[in-house]
Amino acid sequence: MTSCRLERSVTLGNGDLNATLDETEGACADKVDTINNGQKQGDEQAANF
């Protein structure tokens, strides 16, 4: 798993910066969901032993 980072970008204004931030937040949320789902599956499997 890699860190969520806001990469350097060239923005023309606040609208561009907000769009970049939205994209980054979405990508980081996907990573958090993936980790959370994996942990839940591991917990469920451990409970069945």
C-alpha distance matrix in Angstrom:
0.0 3.8 6.8 9.3 12.3 15.7 16.7 20.3 22.6 26.3 27.7 31.2 31.4 29.9 29.5 27.2 25.2 25.0 23.8 21.0 20.0 20.2 17.9 15.3 15.8 15.6 12.2 10.8 12.9 11.5 7.9 10.0 12.2 9.8 8.8 12.6 13.8 12.2 13.7 16.9 17.2 16.8 19.4 21.7 21.7 22.4 25.2 26.8 27.4
3.8 0.0 3.8 6.6 9.0 12.5 13.2 16.7 19.2 22.9 24.5 28.1 28.4 27.1 26.9 24.4 22.3 22.5 21.5 18.4 17.5 18.3 16.0 13.0 14.2 14.6 11.1 9.8 12.7 12.0 8.7 11.0 13.8 12.2 11.5 15.0 16.6 15.5 16.8 20.0 20.6 20.4 22.7 25.1 25.3 26.0 28.7 30.4 31.0
6.8 3.8 0.0 3.8 6.1 9.8 11.3 14.7 17.4 21.2 22.4 26.1 26.0 24.5 24.7 22.4 19.9 20.1 19.7 16.5 15.1 16.4 14.7 11.2 12.1 13.4 10.5 8.3 11.6 12.0 9.1 10.5 13.9 13.3 12.4 15.3 17.6 17.0 17.8 20.9 22.1 21.9 23.8 26.4 27.0 27.4 29.9 32.0 32.7
9.3 6.6 3.8 0.0 3.8 7.0 9.2 12.8 15.0 18.7 19.5 23.0 22.7 21.1 21.1 19.0 16.5 16.4 16.0 13.0 11.4 12.6 11.1 7.5 8.4 10.1 7.6 5.5 9.2 10.2 8.2 9.7 12.9 13.1 13.0 15.4 17.7 17.9 18.8 21.4 22.9 23.3 24.9 27.2 28.3 29.0 31.1 33.2 34.4
12.3 9.0 6.1 3.8 0.0 3.8 5.9 9.3 11.8 15.4 16.5 20.1 20.0 18.6 19.1 16.7 14.0 14.7 14.6 11.2 10.0 12.2 10.9 7.3 9.2 11.5 9.5 8.2 11.9 13.2 11.8 13.3 16.4 16.8 16.7 19.1 21.4 21.6 22.6 25.1 26.7 27.0 28.6 31.0 32.0 32.7 34.8 37.0 38.1
15.7 12.5 9.8 7.0 3.8 0.0 3.8 6.6 8.5 12.0 12.8 16.4 16.2 15.0 15.6 13.1 10.4 11.5 11.6 8.0 7.3 10.2 9.3 6.2 8.8 11.4 10.2 9.8 13.2 14.7 14.1 15.7 18.5 19.2 19.6 21.7 23.9 24.5 25.6 27.8 29.5 30.1 31.6 33.8 35.0 35.9 37.8 39.9 41.2
16.7 13.2 11.3 9.2 5.9 3.8 0.0 3.8 6.2 9.9 11.7 15.5 16.2 15.9 16.4 13.3 11.2 13.2 12.7 8.9 9.7 12.5 10.9 8.6 11.9 13.8 12.2 12.5 16.0 16.9 16.3 18.3 21.0 21.2 21.8 24.3 26.2 26.5 27.9 30.3 31.6 32.1 34.0 36.1 37.0 38.0 40.2 42.1 43.2
20.3 16.7 14.7 12.8 9.3 6.6 3.8 0.0 3.8 7.1 9.5 13.1 14.2 14.6 15.6 12.4 10.5 13.4 13.3 9.8 11.1 14.4 13.2 11.5 14.7 16.8 15.6 16.0 19.4 20.5 20.0 22.0 24.6 25.0 25.6 27.9 29.9 30.3 31.6 34.0 35.3 35.9 37.7 39.9 40.8 41.7 43.9 45.8 47.0
22.6 19.2 17.4 15.0 11.8 8.5 6.2 3.8 0.0 3.8 6.2 9.8 11.4 12.3 12.8 9.3 8.4 11.6 11.1 8.1 10.5 13.4 12.3 11.7 15.0 16.7 16.0 17.2 20.1 21.1 21.3 23.4 25.6 26.2 27.2 29.4 31.1 31.8 33.4 35.5 36.8 37.7 39.5 41.4 42.4 43.6 45.6 47.5 48.9
26.3 22.9 21.2 18.7 15.4 12.0 9.9 7.1 3.8 0.0 3.8 6.8 9.2 11.2 11.8 8.5 8.5 12.2 11.9 9.9 12.5 15.3 14.6 14.7 17.7 19.4 19.1 20.5 23.2 24.2 24.7 26.7 28.8 29.5 30.7 32.8 34.4 35.3 36.9 38.9 40.2 41.2 43.0 44.8 45.9 47.2 49.1 50.9 52.4
27.7 24.5 22.4 19.5 16.5 12.8 11.7 9.5 6.2 3.8 0.0 3.7 5.5 7.6 8.3 5.4 5.9 9.5 9.7 8.7 11.2 13.7 13.8 14.4 17.0 18.7 19.1 20.5 22.7 24.1 25.1 26.7 28.6 29.8 31.1 32.8 34.4 35.7 37.2 38.9 40.4 41.7 43.2 44.9 46.3 47.6 49.3 51.2 52.9
31.2 28.1 26.1 23.0 20.1 16.4 15.5 13.1 9.8 6.8 3.7 0.0 3.8 7.2 7.8 6.1 7.9 10.8 11.2 11.4 13.8 15.8 16.3 17.5 19.7 21.2 22.1 23.6 25.5 27.0 28.2 29.8 31.5 32.8 34.3 35.8 37.3 38.8 40.3 41.8 43.4 44.8 46.3 47.8 49.4 50.7 52.3 54.2 56.0
31.4 28.4 26.0 22.7 20.0 16.2 16.2 14.2 11.4 9.2 5.5 3.8 0.0 3.8 5.5 5.5 6.5 8.8 10.2 11.1 12.6 14.5 15.9 17.0 18.5 20.4 21.7 22.9 24.5 26.4 27.7 28.9 30.6 32.3 33.7 34.8 36.5 38.3 39.5 40.8 42.7 44.2 45.3 46.9 48.7 50.0 51.3 53.4 55.3
29.9 27.1 24.5 21.1 18.6 15.0 15.9 14.6 12.3 11.2 7.6 7.2 3.8 0.0 3.8 5.5 5.0 6.0 8.5 9.8 10.3 12.1 14.2 15.2 16.1 18.1 19.9 20.8 22.0 24.2 25.7 26.4 28.1 30.1 31.4 32.2 34.1 36.0 37.1 38.2 40.3 41.8 42.7 44.3 46.3 47.5 48.6 50.8 52.8
29.5 26.9 24.7 21.1 19.1 15.6 16.4 15.6 12.8 11.8 8.3 7.8 5.5 3.8 0.0 3.8 5.4 5.1 6.2 8.7 9.9 10.5 12.5 14.3 15.3 16.6 18.6 20.0 20.9 22.8 24.7 25.7 26.9 28.9 30.6 31.3 32.8 34.9 36.2 37.2 39.0 40.8 41.8 43.2 45.1 46.6 47.7 49.7 51.8
27.2 24.4 22.4 19.0 16.7 13.1 13.3 12.4 9.3 8.5 5.4 6.1 5.5 5.5 3.8 0.0 3.8 5.5 5.1 6.3 8.6 9.9 10.8 12.4 14.3 15.5 16.8 18.5 20.0 21.5 23.1 24.5 25.9 27.5 29.2 30.3 31.8 33.6 35.1 36.3 37.9 39.6 40.9 42.3 44.0 45.5 46.8 48.7 50.7
25.2 22.3 19.9 16.5 14.0 10.4 11.2 10.5 8.4 8.5 5.9 7.9 6.5 5.0 5.4 3.8 0.0 3.8 5.4 5.1 6.2 8.6 10.0 10.6 12.2 14.2 15.5 16.5 18.2 20.1 21.3 22.5 24.2 25.9 27.2 28.4 30.2 31.9 33.1 34.5 36.3 37.7 38.9 40.6 42.3 43.5 44.9 47.0 48.9
25.0 22.5 20.1 16.4 14.7 11.5 13.2 13.4 11.6 12.2 9.5 10.8 8.8 6.0 5.1 5.5 3.8 0.0 3.8 5.4 5.0 6.1 8.7 9.8 10.4 12.2 14.3 15.2 16.2 18.4 20.1 20.8 22.2 24.3 25.8 26.5 28.2 30.2 31.4 32.4 34.4 36.1 37.0 38.5 40.5 41.8 42.9 45.0 47.1
23.8 21.5 19.7 16.0 14.6 11.6 12.7 13.3 11.1 11.9 9.7 11.2 10.2 8.5 6.2 5.1 5.4 3.8 0.0 3.8 5.4 5.1 6.3 8.7 9.9 10.7 12.5 14.4 15.3 16.8 18.8 20.1 21.1 22.9 24.8 25.7 27.0 29.0 30.6 31.6 33.2 35.0 36.2 37.5 39.3 40.9 42.1 43.9 46.1
21.0 18.4 16.5 13.0 11.2 8.0 8.9 9.8 8.1 9.9 8.7 11.4 11.1 9.8 8.7 6.3 5.1 5.4 3.8 0.0 3.8 5.5 5.2 6.2 8.6 9.9 10.8 12.4 14.2 15.6 16.9 18.5 20.1 21.4 23.0 24.4 25.9 27.5 29.0 30.4 32.0 33.5 34.9 36.4 38.0 39.4 40.9 42.8 44.7
20.0 17.5 15.1 11.4 10.0 7.3 9.7 11.1 10.5 12.5 11.2 13.8 12.6 10.3 9.9 8.6 6.2 5.0 5.4 3.8 0.0 3.8 5.4 5.1 6.0 8.5 9.9 10.5 12.0 14.2 15.4 16.3 18.1 20.0 21.2 22.2 24.1 25.8 27.0 28.3 30.2 31.7 32.8 34.4 36.2 37.4 38.8 40.9 42.8
20.2 18.3 16.4 12.6 12.2 10.2 12.5 14.4 13.4 15.3 13.7 15.8 14.5 12.1 10.5 9.9 8.6 6.1 5.1 5.5 3.8 0.0 3.8 5.5 5.1 6.1 8.7 9.9 10.4 12.4 14.4 15.3 16.3 18.4 20.2 20.8 22.3 24.4 25.8 26.7 28.5 30.3 31.4 32.7 34.6 36.1 37.2 39.1 41.3
17.9 16.0 14.7 11.1 10.9 9.3 10.9 13.2 12.3 14.6 13.8 16.3 15.9 14.2 12.5 10.8 10.0 8.7 6.3 5.2 5.4 3.8 0.0 3.8 5.5 5.2 6.3 8.7 9.9 10.8 12.7 14.5 15.4 16.8 18.8 20.1 21.2 22.9 24.7 25.9 27.3 29.1 30.5 31.7 33.3 35.0 36.4 38.1 40.1
15.3 13.0 11.2 7.5 7.3 6.2 8.6 11.5 11.7 14.7 14.4 17.5 17.0 15.2 14.3 12.4 10.6 9.8 8.7 6.2 5.1 5.5 3.8 0.0 3.8 5.4 5.1 6.2 8.5 9.9 10.8 12.4 14.2 15.5 16.8 18.4 20.0 21.4 22.9 24.5 26.0 27.4 28.8 30.4 31.9 33.3 34.9 36.8 38.5
15.8 14.2 12.1 8.4 9.2 8.8 11.9 14.7 15.0 17.7 17.0 19.7 18.5 16.1 15.3 14.3 12.2 10.4 9.9 8.6 6.0 5.1 5.5 3.8 0.0 3.8 5.5 5.1 6.0 8.6 9.9 10.5 12.1 14.2 15.4 16.2 18.1 20.0 21.1 22.3 24.3 25.8 26.8 28.4 30.3 31.5 32.8 34.9 36.8
15.6 14.6 13.4 10.1 11.5 11.4 13.8 16.8 16.7 19.4 18.7 21.2 20.4 18.1 16.6 15.5 14.2 12.2 10.7 9.9 8.5 6.1 5.2 5.4 3.8 0.0 3.8 5.5 5.1 6.3 8.8 9.9 10.5 12.4 14.5 15.2 16.4 18.4 20.1 21.0 22.5 24.4 25.7 26.8 28.6 30.3 31.5 33.3 35.4
12.2 11.1 10.5 7.6 9.5 10.2 12.2 15.6 16.0 19.1 19.1 22.1 21.7 19.9 18.6 16.8 15.5 14.3 12.5 10.8 9.9 8.7 6.3 5.1 5.5 3.8 0.0 3.8 5.5 5.2 6.5 8.9 10.0 10.8 12.7 14.4 15.5 16.8 18.8 20.2 21.4 23.0 24.7 26.0 27.4 29.0 30.6 32.3 34.1
10.8 9.8 8.3 5.5 8.2 9.8 12.5 16.0 17.2 20.5 20.5 23.6 22.9 20.8 20.0 18.5 16.5 15.2 14.4 12.4 10.5 9.9 8.7 6.2 5.1 5.5 3.8 0.0 3.8 5.3 5.1 6.3 8.6 9.8 10.8 12.3 14.2 15.5 16.7 18.5 20.1 21.3 22.7 24.5 26.0 27.2 28.8 30.8 32.5
12.9 12.7 11.6 9.2 11.9 13.2 16.0 19.4 20.1 23.2 22.7 25.5 24.5 22.0 20.9 20.0 18.2 16.2 15.3 14.2 12.0 10.4 9.9 8.5 6.0 5.1 5.5 3.8 0.0 3.8 5.4 5.1 6.1 8.6 10.0 10.4 12.1 14.2 15.3 16.4 18.3 19.9 21.0 22.4 24.3 25.7 26.9 28.9 30.9
11.5 12.0 12.0 10.2 13.2 14.7 16.9 20.5 21.1 24.2 24.1 27.0 26.4 24.2 22.8 21.5 20.1 18.4 16.8 15.6 14.2 12.4 10.8 9.9 8.6 6.3 5.2 5.3 3.8 0.0 3.8 5.5 5.1 6.2 8.7 9.8 10.5 12.3 14.3 15.3 16.5 18.4 19.9 21.0 22.6 24.3 25.8 27.3 29.4
7.9 8.7 9.1 8.2 11.8 14.1 16.3 20.0 21.3 24.7 25.1 28.2 27.7 25.7 24.7 23.1 21.3 20.1 18.8 16.9 15.4 14.4 12.7 10.8 9.9 8.8 6.5 5.1 5.4 3.8 0.0 3.8 5.4 5.1 6.3 8.6 9.9 10.7 12.4 14.3 15.5 16.7 18.5 20.1 21.3 22.6 24.5 26.2 27.9
10.0 11.0 10.5 9.7 13.3 15.7 18.3 22.0 23.4 26.7 26.7 29.8 28.9 26.4 25.7 24.5 22.5 20.8 20.1 18.5 16.3 15.3 14.5 12.4 10.5 9.9 8.9 6.3 5.1 5.5 3.8 0.0 3.8 5.4 5.2 6.1 8.6 9.9 10.6 12.3 14.3 15.4 16.5 18.4 20.1 21.1 22.6 24.7 26.5
12.2 13.8 13.9 12.9 16.4 18.5 21.0 24.6 25.6 28.8 28.6 31.5 30.6 28.1 26.9 25.9 24.2 22.2 21.1 20.1 18.1 16.3 15.4 14.2 12.1 10.5 10.0 8.6 6.1 5.1 5.4 3.8 0.0 3.8 5.5 5.0 6.0 8.5 9.8 10.5 12.2 14.1 15.2 16.4 18.3 19.8 21.0 22.8 25.0
9.8 12.2 13.3 13.1 16.8 19.2 21.2 25.0 26.2 29.5 29.8 32.8 32.3 30.1 28.9 27.5 25.9 24.3 22.9 21.4 20.0 18.4 16.8 15.5 14.2 12.4 10.8 9.8 8.6 6.2 5.1 5.4 3.8 0.0 3.8 5.5 5.2 6.2 8.7 10.0 10.7 12.4 14.3 15.5 16.6 18.4 20.1 21.6 23.4
8.8 11.5 12.4 13.0 16.7 19.6 21.8 25.6 27.2 30.7 31.1 34.3 33.7 31.4 30.6 29.2 27.2 25.8 24.8 23.0 21.2 20.2 18.8 16.8 15.4 14.5 12.7 10.8 10.0 8.7 6.3 5.2 5.5 3.8 0.0 3.8 5.5 5.1 6.2 8.7 10.0 10.6 12.3 14.3 15.4 16.5 18.4 20.3 21.8
12.6 15.0 15.3 15.4 19.1 21.7 24.3 27.9 29.4 32.8 32.8 35.8 34.8 32.2 31.3 30.3 28.4 26.5 25.7 24.4 22.2 20.8 20.1 18.4 16.2 15.2 14.4 12.3 10.4 9.8 8.6 6.1 5.0 5.5 3.8 0.0 3.8 5.4 5.2 6.2 8.7 9.9 10.6 12.4 14.3 15.3 16.6 18.8 20.7
13.8 16.6 17.6 17.7 21.4 23.9 26.2 29.9 31.1 34.4 34.4 37.3 36.5 34.1 32.8 31.8 30.2 28.2 27.0 25.9 24.1 22.3 21.2 20.0 18.1 16.4 15.5 14.2 12.1 10.5 9.9 8.6 6.0 5.2 5.5 3.8 0.0 3.8 5.4 5.1 6.2 8.6 9.8 10.6 12.3 14.2 15.4 16.9 19.1
12.2 15.5 17.0 17.9 21.6 24.5 26.5 30.3 31.8 35.3 35.7 38.8 38.3 36.0 34.9 33.6 31.9 30.2 29.0 27.5 25.8 24.4 22.9 21.4 20.0 18.4 16.8 15.5 14.2 12.3 10.7 9.9 8.5 6.2 5.1 5.4 3.8 0.0 3.8 5.5 5.2 6.2 8.6 9.9 10.6 12.3 14.3 15.7 17.3
13.7 16.8 17.8 18.8 22.6 25.6 27.9 31.6 33.4 36.9 37.2 40.3 39.5 37.1 36.2 35.1 33.1 31.4 30.6 29.0 27.0 25.8 24.7 22.9 21.1 20.1 18.8 16.7 15.3 14.3 12.4 10.6 9.8 8.7 6.2 5.2 5.4 3.8 0.0 3.8 5.4 5.0 6.1 8.6 9.9 10.5 12.3 14.5 15.9
16.9 20.0 20.9 21.4 25.1 27.8 30.3 34.0 35.5 38.9 38.9 41.8 40.8 38.2 37.2 36.3 34.5 32.4 31.6 30.4 28.3 26.7 25.9 24.5 22.3 21.0 20.2 18.5 16.4 15.3 14.3 12.3 10.5 10.0 8.7 6.2 5.1 5.5 3.8 0.0 3.8 5.4 5.0 6.1 8.6 9.8 10.6 12.6 14.9
17.2 20.6 22.1 22.9 26.7 29.5 31.6 35.3 36.8 40.2 40.4 43.4 42.7 40.3 39.0 37.9 36.3 34.4 33.2 32.0 30.2 28.5 27.3 26.0 24.3 22.5 21.4 20.1 18.3 16.5 15.5 14.3 12.2 10.7 10.0 8.7 6.2 5.2 5.4 3.8 0.0 3.8 5.4 5.1 6.2 8.6 9.9 10.9 13.1
16.8 20.4 21.9 23.3 27.0 30.1 32.1 35.9 37.7 41.2 41.7 44.8 44.2 41.8 40.8 39.6 37.7 36.1 35.0 33.5 31.7 30.3 29.1 27.4 25.8 24.4 23.0 21.3 19.9 18.4 16.7 15.4 14.1 12.4 10.6 9.9 8.6 6.2 5.0 5.4 3.8 0.0 3.8 5.4 5.1 6.1 8.6 10.1 11.2
19.4 22.7 23.8 24.9 28.6 31.6 34.0 37.7 39.5 43.0 43.2 46.3 45.3 42.7 41.8 40.9 38.9 37.0 36.2 34.9 32.8 31.4 30.5 28.8 26.8 25.7 24.7 22.7 21.0 19.9 18.5 16.5 15.2 14.3 12.3 10.6 9.8 8.6 6.1 5.0 5.4 3.8 0.0 3.8 5.5 5.1 6.2 8.8 10.4
21.7 25.1 26.4 27.2 31.0 33.8 36.1 39.9 41.4 44.8 44.9 47.8 46.9 44.3 43.2 42.3 40.6 38.5 37.5 36.4 34.4 32.7 31.7 30.4 28.4 26.8 26.0 24.5 22.4 21.0 20.1 18.4 16.4 15.5 14.3 12.4 10.6 9.9 8.6 6.1 5.1 5.4 3.8 0.0 3.8 5.5 5.2 6.6 9.3
21.7 25.3 27.0 28.3 32.0 35.0 37.0 40.8 42.4 45.9 46.3 49.4 48.7 46.3 45.1 44.0 42.3 40.5 39.3 38.0 36.2 34.6 33.3 31.9 30.3 28.6 27.4 26.0 24.3 22.6 21.3 20.1 18.3 16.6 15.4 14.3 12.3 10.6 9.9 8.6 6.2 5.1 5.5 3.8 0.0 3.8 5.4 5.3 7.0
22.4 26.0 27.4 29.0 32.7 35.9 38.0 41.7 43.6 47.2 47.6 50.7 50.0 47.5 46.6 45.5 43.5 41.8 40.9 39.4 37.4 36.1 35.0 33.3 31.5 30.3 29.0 27.2 25.7 24.3 22.6 21.1 19.8 18.4 16.5 15.3 14.2 12.3 10.5 9.8 8.6 6.1 5.1 5.5 3.8 0.0 3.8 5.4 5.6
25.2 28.7 29.9 31.1 34.8 37.8 40.2 43.9 45.6 49.1 49.3 52.3 51.3 48.6 47.7 46.8 44.9 42.9 42.1 40.9 38.8 37.2 36.4 34.9 32.8 31.5 30.6 28.8 26.9 25.8 24.5 22.6 21.0 20.1 18.4 16.6 15.4 14.3 12.3 10.6 9.9 8.6 6.2 5.2 5.4 3.8 0.0 3.8 5.6
26.8 30.4 32.0 33.2 37.0 39.9 42.1 45.8 47.5 50.9 51.2 54.2 53.4 50.8 49.7 48.7 47.0 45.0 43.9 42.8 40.9 39.1 38.1 36.8 34.9 33.3 32.3 30.8 28.9 27.3 26.2 24.7 22.8 21.6 20.3 18.8 16.9 15.7 14.5 12.6 10.9 10.1 8.8 6.6 5.3 5.4 3.8 0.0 3.8
27.4 31.0 32.7 34.4 38.1 41.2 43.2 47.0 48.9 52.4 52.9 56.0 55.3 52.8 51.8 50.7 48.9 47.1 46.1 44.7 42.8 41.3 40.1 38.5 36.8 35.4 34.1 32.5 30.9 29.4 27.9 26.5 25.0 23.4 21.8 20.7 19.1 17.3 15.9 14.9 13.1 11.2 10.4 9.3 7.0 5.6 5.6 3.8 0.0
